[in-house]
Amino acid sequence: MFYRDFFLAEAIVSVRLQEMARRCEARRLLRQAGIDQRGWWPRQRCWLSCHLGRLLVALGQRLQQYGQPPATLLNGQIGRGALSGNEG
């Protein structure tokens, strides 16, 4: 059983190394042709836009809090009828 597992592991490593060598060769050829497709810029752009969006949402929520009256003040005015035009 040990020999079988060892040979299986060796075969898997060999296949992975061959695949890595193919990928490296493809990247080298693309670089030589001036077509570098590593894709690092889109990942950075996605990360940056995601964090920027979260920041804008948080800032927008803060602005909404400043623009709205407190709930207690609003409830107090409704209870007295100030919003409906019945003062007194």
Phi, psi and omega per residue, in radians:
M1 nan -0.700 -3.137
F2 -1.055 -0.754 -3.116
Y3 -1.133 -0.661 -3.139
R4 -1.117 -0.809 3.126
D5 -1.109 -0.678 3.136
F6 -1.134 -0.796 -3.132
F7 -1.178 -0.599 3.081
L8 -1.137 -0.799 3.111
A9 -1.089 -0.717 3.124
E10 -1.116 -0.693 3.121
A11 -1.168 -0.710 3.123
I12 -1.113 -0.763 3.110
V13 -1.090 -0.727 3.130
S14 -1.083 -0.778 3.123
V15 -1.107 -0.749 3.139
R16 -1.131 -0.690 3.106
L17 -1.136 -0.694 3.099
Q18 -1.114 -0.736 3.121
E19 -1.123 -0.719 3.099
M20 -1.099 -0.733 3.124
A21 -1.107 -0.681 3.089
R22 -1.121 -0.751 3.123
R23 -1.114 -0.747 3.125
C24 -1.099 -0.728 3.123
E25 -1.128 -0.728 3.115
A26 -1.110 -0.739 3.100
R27 -1.110 -0.719 3.139
R28 -1.085 -0.755 3.132
L29 -1.152 -0.683 3.098
L30 -1.137 -0.705 3.097
R31 -1.099 -0.731 3.121
Q32 -1.117 -0.583 3.137
A33 -1.442 -0.125 3.141
G34 1.492 0.305 -3.139
I35 -2.080 1.491 -3.127
D36 -1.614 1.998 -3.050
Q37 -1.992 0.806 3.140
R38 -1.309 -0.487 3.058
G39 1.346 0.415 3.140
W40 -1.309 -0.543 -3.104
W41 -1.178 -0.811 3.109
P42 -1.052 -0.624 3.110
R43 -1.141 -0.760 3.119
Q44 -1.137 -0.712 -3.135
R45 -1.130 -0.699 3.122
C46 -1.125 -0.802 3.132
W47 -1.072 -0.791 -3.115
L48 -1.134 -0.787 -3.117
S49 -1.179 -0.589 3.104
C50 -1.115 -0.835 -3.136
H51 -1.208 -0.638 3.086
L52 -1.124 -0.717 3.099
G53 -1.091 -0.750 3.108
R54 -1.101 -0.686 3.111
L55 -1.142 -0.752 3.132
L56 -1.131 -0.664 3.095
V57 -1.123 -0.768 3.138
A58 -1.103 -0.743 3.114
L59 -1.158 -0.671 3.093
G60 -1.096 -0.689 3.106
Q61 -1.139 -0.668 3.087
R62 -1.133 -0.718 3.109
L63 -1.112 -0.666 3.100
Q64 -1.122 -0.635 3.124
Q65 -1.136 -0.653 3.127
Y66 -1.256 -0.511 -3.087
G67 -1.471 -0.259 -3.109
Q68 -1.784 2.466 3.076
P69 -1.248 2.712 3.107
P70 -1.059 2.618 -3.079
A71 -1.102 -0.614 -3.114
T72 -1.176 -0.699 3.114
L73 -1.140 -0.769 -3.138
L74 -1.120 -0.755 3.120
N75 -1.153 -0.642 3.123
G76 -1.150 -0.691 3.126
Q77 -1.196 -0.660 -3.137
I78 -1.190 -0.663 -3.139
G79 -1.129 -0.586 -3.131
R80 -1.528 -0.189 3.134
G81 1.478 0.322 -3.101
A82 -1.219 -0.530 -3.124
L83 -1.394 -0.406 -3.096
S84 -1.554 -0.106 3.110
G85 1.658 -0.030 3.123
N86 -1.692 1.558 -3.129
E87 -1.655 2.510 3.013
G88 2.155 nan nan
